Amino acid sequence: MVGTGLGASQGVLIKNAESLERAHRITTMVLDKTGTITEGKPNVVGITLFNEITEQILLTYVASLENKSEHPIAKAIVEYAKERTQP
């Protein structure tokens, strides 16, 4: 618990204590290019729609839901929505 708290204070999100305990066995790590590692913060790079909803409506909904959250992923979603919905 101390490790997850210390990680969070430094911007490292850890799912649970078990994940932290298992991390010492990691020999290979594959990273994506969303900005989480390179910029130190999550960044949405795209979305995929699977039904009749438009991108505009989806972004309006998700930004409304995440707007008050301080979670780094929520902030990334809101920022992406702002960028995509500005005239």
N, C-alpha and C positions, 0 to 999 in steps of 0.2 A: 504494500500500500504506500509506503514511503517513496518507493521508486516511481510509481505512477504519479504521485503528487509532485515530486521533483521534476519529472519529465513535463508535466502539464505546465508548471511554472516557467519552463523554458520553451513552451510551444510545441512539445512533443506529445502527441496523443497516443495513449496505450489502451488497447481494448479492455484488458483486465490483468490481474496479477499473474495468472497462469501464462499469458502471452509473454510477459516480461521474463518469467522464469525460463521459458522455452527459448528465448532469444539467443542464449549463449551457444546453442547448437547450429545457428545459421551459418552456412558456408557460402551461400550465393544469394545476392539480392538483385532483383530486377525492378527498375524504376520507370515510371511513365514520365511524360513530358508536360505535366500540367502546371508546373511552377512550384509544386510543394517542396521540392528539394532545392531547385536552383534559386528560387526567389524567397524561400522561407515561408510561403503561404500558399494554400490551395488556390487553384484557378480553374474555372470551368472553361473548357475549350470547345465544347459542342454538345448538342442534345440530339436525340433521335426520337421521333414521334411514331407511335405504333397504332394510333386510332384516328378518329375524325377531328380531334382537337387541333387548333392551330397553334403555331409557336407563340404567337402574341398572347393568346389566352392562357396557355400553359405558363408562360413566364410571368404573367400578371398574378396567377394563382400562387405559384411557388414563391415569388418575391413577397407577396402579402403574408404568406405563412412564415417565412424566415426573417422578415424585416426586423423584428425586435430581438432576435437571437444574437448572442455574442460569440457563438461557435464559429470557428474559422471556416468551416464548410458552408455554413449558412451565409456568412458574409460574402463568400465567393459566389454563391448562387445569386444573391441580391445584386452584386456588382455586375455580373454577367447580364442579368435581366435589365438593369439600367442601361448598359451599353447597347443592347439589342433593341430596346424599345424607344430610344430617343429618336426624335424626328430628324 
